[in-house]
Amino acid sequence: MARNQRHYDPEYKAQAVKLAQEMGSCKKAANELGISPNTLFGWLKAVKEGCLDVGTGAHTPDNALTLNEELITLRKKVKEQEKEINRIKKENAFLEEASAFFAASRLKSQRTSE
């Protein structure tokens, strides 16, 4: 009989491990998250062995961005996305014109062949 195995992303695992470490109890943290205590214990063991990196899961005050830095970063991303959107709109307009041109020339060639 096959078991239903759930797969968790590394960020979720890291957050769960950090919660267990903060709470001081693997079982309480597992109950809080709705996962098996054995699963969480395995993740804790993987962290101790160096197989699971808990540094990827959350920001500490040392490596977190300030609100201003985050705002600047987000504005840059929005600006880049707006440029990409404009480029794609131009490409779509060109492709619409090209398809209209070829459709018209196809109709014209069908009329002359009849």
C-alpha positions in Angstrom: 0.0 0.0 0.0 1.5 3.3 -1.1 1.7 6.2 1.4 0.7 9.7 0.7 3.9 11.6 1.1 3.8 15.4 1.2 6.7 17.4 -0.1 7.8 20.6 1.6 9.9 23.4 0.1 13.2 24.2 1.8 11.9 27.6 3.0 9.0 25.9 4.8 11.3 23.4 6.4 13.6 26.2 7.6 10.7 28.1 9.1 9.5 25.0 10.9 12.9 24.3 12.3 13.2 27.9 13.5 9.8 27.6 15.2 10.8 24.4 16.9 14.0 26.0 18.1 12.1 29.1 19.4 9.4 27.0 21.1 12.0 24.6 22.5 9.8 21.6 21.7 9.7 19.7 18.5 6.3 18.1 19.3 4.6 21.4 20.1 5.9 23.0 17.0 4.8 20.0 14.9 1.3 20.1 16.4 1.2 23.9 15.7 2.1 23.3 12.1 0.0 20.2 11.6 2.9 18.0 10.6 4.3 14.8 12.1 6.7 15.3 15.0 9.0 12.7 13.3 9.1 14.8 10.2 10.1 17.9 12.1 12.6 15.9 14.1 14.2 14.7 10.8 14.5 18.2 9.6 16.2 19.2 12.9 18.6 16.3 12.5 19.3 17.4 8.9 20.1 20.9 10.2 22.6 19.5 12.7 24.2 17.4 10.0 24.4 20.4 7.7 22.1 18.9 5.1 19.4 21.6 5.5 20.2 25.3 5.5 18.0 27.3 7.9 19.5 30.6 6.8 17.4 30.7 3.7 14.1 30.7 5.5 13.9 34.2 7.1 15.6 37.5 7.6 17.4 38.5 10.7 17.6 42.1 11.7 21.2 42.1 10.5 20.4 41.1 6.9 16.9 42.5 6.5 16.4 45.5 4.2 15.2 48.8 5.7 11.9 50.0 4.4 13.5 52.6 2.3 15.9 50.0 0.7 13.0 47.7 0.1 11.0 50.5 -1.5 13.9 51.4 -3.8 14.3 47.8 -4.8 10.6 47.4 -5.5 10.5 50.6 -7.6 13.4 49.3 -9.7 11.5 46.0 -10.3 8.4 47.9 -11.3 10.4 50.1 -13.7 12.0 47.0 -15.3 8.6 45.3 -15.6 7.1 48.4 -17.2 9.9 48.4 -19.7 9.3 44.8 -20.5 5.5 45.3 -20.8 6.1 48.2 -23.3 8.5 46.0 -25.3 6.0 43.2 -25.5 3.2 45.6 -26.5 5.4 46.8 -29.4 6.1 43.3 -30.4 2.5 42.4 -30.3 1.5 45.4 -32.4 4.2 44.5 -35.0 3.0 40.9 -35.1 -0.6 42.0 -35.5 0.4 44.3 -38.5 2.5 41.5 -40.0 -0.3 38.9 -39.7 -2.8 41.4 -41.2 -0.4 42.0 -44.1 0.1 38.3 -44.8 -3.6 37.6 -44.5 -4.3 40.4 -47.0 -1.6 39.2 -49.4 -2.9 35.6 -49.1 -6.5 36.8 -49.9 -5.1 38.8 -52.9 -3.2 35.8 -54.2 -6.3 33.5 -53.9 -8.3 36.0 -55.9 -5.8 36.2 -58.7 -5.5 32.5 -59.0 -9.3 32.0 -59.4 
